[in-house]
Structure formats: structure tokens, C-alpha cells
């Protein structure tokens, strides 16, 4: 009948409207997600650029001083150590970026083995920035012979990052406790 046909058309029209609204909502969600991802990417690139610029500027300035060849042996040694430390800083930064990428794409390969925790911490402290001499870095362990089953490369990286961050936010001469 005509009435049933009109009711059916009204139901179909309302269903089509609901489906269209849902499709538009999903498109808007996806557009917002893409915009947020782009904003995160831009912030990450800005942060990486800033973090890379600091050691690169130092390396360039110190290399320039070496090229001018006006330094004494002791000063030359010190400048070379600055270049070395800054290059280690860059390597650590690149390793961090690669680790984040590997974690995100699921290709992180974790190799756990028994290690002495004290050895991992000692090795990490060898790789923190040269500014570490401006702080009192203290290691507190209940037992110096603590054996842990970890991927020492990753734990080493974490300790370096934490100590470097602590140095950024601790006043010069302050104590950093691990």
C-alpha cells in the first residue's frame, strides 16, 4: 500500500542519514588523527633538530679551533676530547631515535643476558656528557654484586638518558643519585 511504501521510504531515508552521519564522523576522526600525527611529527622534528644542533655547533667550533692551529698541546687535547664527547652525544641521540623507530614498528630485538648491574652503571657513566664533572654523581646499591638479566645495551642507553636529563635540571655542583 501507499502508506507502507511511505513508511518504508521514511525509514530508509532516516537510515541513510544515520549512515551518512556515521561515515562523516569516521572521516572527521581520521582527519583529526592525521592532524595530531602530523603535529607530533613536527614537534619531534623540531626537538630532534634542537638536540642535534647543540653538539654539532660545538663540534664545528672546536674543529675550527683545531684547524686554526693556534692551540697548545694541552688545549688541543681538551678540544679533541670535547669533539669526542659531542660525537658520542650524537651517536647516543641517533641510537635513541632508532630505538623509538624499532619499538614503534615492532622490530626491537631484545637480547637478555646476565650482567652485573654495577658494570652497566659504570659503563653508562663513562658515556654521559663531559659536563658530568660539574656534578656529584652518586651510585647507591644494596649489593655491588647484583646480577640482572637484561639487554645491557638498552639499559645502558636508559641510564645515560636519565643522567643526562638529571644534569639538565640539577644546579651545577648538585648531587645526582642513581
N, C-alpha and C positions, 0 to 999 in steps of 0.2 A: 504494500500500500504506500501511498504518498507520505503518510505520516512516518511510517517505519523508515522509509528512504531518507526523509529529512533528519530523523533522529540519528540514523547511521552516518549521514554526511556530517552532522554536527560532532559526533563522537570522533570520526576520522579527522575532521578539521582540528579539533582540540588536541588529539593525539599527535598530529603533525606539528602543531605549535609547541607542544611539550618537547618533542624530539628535537625540533629546531633550536629551542632554548638550551637544551642539554648539549647539543653539538656546539653552539656558540660558547657555552660555559667552558667546555673542554678546550676549545680553541684559545679562549682567553687564559685559561690555566697554563696551557703550553706556552703561550706568548709571554706570560709572566715568568714562567720558569726559565725560558730562554733569556729574558732580560736580566733576571737575577744571576744566571750563569755568566752572562757577559759582564755584568758588574763585578762579580767575583774574579773573573779572569783579568779584567782591567786593574783591579786592586792588587791582585797577585803580581802582575807585570810591573806595576808601579813599585811595589815593595821589593821585588827582585832587582829591579833597576837601581833602586836606592842602595840595597845591600851590596850589589856588585860595584857600584861607583866608588864607595869608600876605599876598599882595598886596592882597586885599580888606580885610583888617584894617587894613593900612597906609593904603589909600585912604580908608577910613571915618574913621580917626583924624585924618588930615591934612585931610580935608574939614571935619571938626568944628572943627578949629583955625581954618580959614578962616571958617567960619560965626560963630565967636565974635568975629571981627573985632577981636582984640586984638594983632595982629601988625604989626610994622613992614614997610615995603616990601621990605627985603632978605629978611627971614624969610618973608614972603608968597611971594616969588619962589621961594625954596628949597622951601617946602612944595608949591607948584604943580608944581615940577619933580619932586618925589617922586611926586606923584599921576600925573603924565605917565609917568614911568618905570615905575611899578607897573601902569598900564594897558597899556603896551607889553608888559610881562611877561605879563599876562593874555592879550593878543592872541597872543603867541608860544605860550603854553601851549595855547590853543584851536586854533591852526594845527597844532601837533604832533598833537593829538588827531584833527583832521580828516584829516591826512596818514596817520596809522595806519589810520583807517577806510577811506580811499581805497585804501591798499595792500592791506588785507585783502579788500575787495570787488572789487579789480581795476579800479577806475575812476581810478587815478592817471594824470594826464595830464602826461607829461614833455616839456618843450619845450627841447631843447638848442640853444644858440647860442654863438658865440664870445664870450668875455668875458675881460677882464683879471683874473687871479686876485687881484692886489693890490687892485683896486676892490671885489671881492666881500668880501675880508677887511676892508677899511676900512669898508665899509657894515655888516658884521656887528658890528664893534667899536662902532659908533655905537648899536647896539641892545642891547648887553649891559647888565646891571643897573647901577645907579648905584654899586654897591659896587666897580666895576672900578677906580675911582680909588685904592682901597686896595691895589692890586696893581701890579706892574710887568709889563705885557703886552708881550711882545717878538714881533716877526714876523721870521722868518728865511726869506729866499727866495734861491735861487741867482741868479735874474734877475728884476728887478722887472717886466719886460715879458712875463711868461708868459701866453700866450693859451691858454685852455682851452675846450673845447666841453662845456658843462654846462647844466643847468637852474639858473640862478643863484639863483632863489627857494629851491630845495630845499637847495643847498649853503650858502646864507646861513643857513638855519634850522639846518643841521647845525653850522656853526661857532658860532653863538650858543649852541646846546645844549652843545657841548663846552666852550666858555669858561665858561659859567655853572656847569657841573659842576666844572670846574677850580677856580673860585673857592670852591665849597662845600668842597673838600678841600685847598686850599692855605692855609697860615697867612697871616694878614694881613701885608702887606708882602712876600710871596713873589713869585717870578717865574713867570709863565705864558708858555710859549713856543709860538708857532704856527709 
